[in-house]
Amino acid sequence: MADEIHQVLVLSTAHVAKETAARIDDETYECSFRRSDGWVFYVGDKRTDGPNDLEEALAYARARNCIWLMFDADAEVNPALPSWEW
C-alpha cells in the first residue's frame, strides 16, 4: 500500500478580512475544521458562494494543486494575495 500524501498551502490569517473571519467563526461560512490560531479548508470543493477574499485564497491553493488550505496566524503574508490588518 502506498502512502497517501496531500499538499497543504499555509497562508496567514491576514489574507482573510475581519468580516470574513467573523463569518467563519460564527459558522456562517463553513470550514473543514478550526484551530486555535486559524482554520483549515478542503480545497476540492469548488464553492463560489463565499466572500471574495476566501474564494481568491481557495483558488490560489487549487492552482497550486493543493488539497488543503490552512490559515495560520503565525504564517507569513504572501505578497501575491490581498491582505488585511486586524
N, C-alpha and C positions, 0 to 999 in steps of 0.2 A: 504494500500500500504506500502510495506517495504522500508526502506531506502536503497539506493544503495551506498555501501561504497567500495572503491578501495584502495589497498595498494600502497604506493609510496615509493620507495627506494631513499634516498637522498645521493649522493656521491659528493665529492669535484671535482671541475673542474680540479684539479691536476691529476685526473685519465684519462684525455684526453690530448694527446700530442698537442703541439703548432700547428703542421701542421694540425692535425685533427680539432682543434678549428677553424683554418682559413677556412677549408673546410665547416664547419658548418656555420660560419658567412657569407661566401660568397654564401651560399646556394647550394654548390656543393653536400653536403650531407644534406638531409632534416631532420629537427627535427619537432616535433609537434608544439612547439612554443618557442619563445625566451623570456628570462627575462633579466633584466639589469645586472644581475650577473651570468648568466648561461643559460641552455637550459633544455627543458623537451621533453622526447621521449616516445612515446607509445611503450610499450614492446611487445605487442601482435603480432606485425609484425616481423616475423622471417626473417630478412634480413641477407644476407651473403655477400653483396657487399660493405660493409663499411670497414673502417680501423680496424685493429685488436684490437686496444685499445678500440674503441667504441663497437665493437661486443662482446668483452670479458665482458664489463660492462653490456651490454644488457643481455647477457646470465646469468650473475651473478644475475641480477634482476629477470629474468624469473625463475631461480632455487629457488628463494625465494617467488614465486607466486605473484610477484608484477605486476601491470598493467602499472604503470608509473615509469620512471626513471628520476629524477631531478638532474642535475648537478648544484651545487651551490658553488660559490667562498668562502663562509663562512663555508662550511661543513668541517668536519674532514676528514682526509685522512684515508682510510680503508686499513690496512696492508695486507689484503687478495688479493688486486689488485695492479697491477703496477701503479706507479705514476711518474709524471714529474714535475720539477720546471721550470716555465717560467714566 
